[in-house]
Amino acid sequence: ATLTSAVTGNRVSPGPGHLDGAFGIAAGSAKQTVVGPLDLDTAVLDLIVDGNLVSASKSSGIFLLTRDSGTLRTKVQNNNVAAPVELAGESGIVVRSGDLAVEDSNVCLSIQSNTTAGSVSIATGDRAPGIGLRKQGSLVAVNDFGVVGLVTNPTEQAGVVAHVSTLNPASVLGTGGFGTSGAYIISGNFFVPCTLPF
């Protein structure tokens, strides 16, 4: 099944009192286990996240995830996302493909014109950049992570970081172990070009 959704023009500012680790805006796709052994495991989420203002979130202000065998096709653009409140070295915007489960998820991401920052890690004193991308593993065709506008197939980490940072010049640069760009790869390698159907 495919769900089409838009999260646009919202002002999100949870402030004190919300749960530790809570996100400002979060969305994703994953399997659902129904009665008996049946898993509904072909979820597709077509999502536009555009023009939102997010501040005072304990964890990432925008957090998008696909897991199991889900598919996430998304545009993340024109958002203003402040650094997370918790000093855990987390990016303001995070997109993830896959988790520790033995499944094969899929992401196609268009990300541009976002203003965002990451938090400082209290453990190291280093600041995460505004955008963090995570792909489970380094096999090209497992937990595929596509980024609109990439040319090389596959593209290694440095090329992805340069591309996403260029498209988001107002993403605050990382420091120390997070690198010195506006984006970084949390884990994984070998990203691919993709095209959104919308």
C-alpha angles and dihedrals in degrees: 000000000000125000118196115201142162128205103191140156097004129148109214121181113151095179124185120344102044121117122284110262093019119151128223097224119006133175140155150142130251141146125285121215112216131188110314125003096318119122121194096214110159100082117156122191118195103192138176117195106185138158099357125152112213127179141152095031115149093221131018115336092220118027122175124180140173121191141166104021096325127134126219120192110180149164115209109185146144094012125145109211123175123214115277115264096229113084094231103119096254129154122241090234120035129178120184135188115198136347137217094295117103096250137110117241130177135216131185110185133187108186124173147137096022124149109210146136138203130229129253118254109237088206097058107012090235121132123229114228120248095262129046126185125192129191118182106236133341104267110118096220098039118081087356113211112196125186121196112241099027112132106189118073107236107017119198125224099272093053093050092048092050093047096048093043091053091052091049106042092163092061107113113244122250125237137215116347092007092064126239103274134095090254137033140186110248090196141327134054144223105061121187139216116258141175125220120226092222 
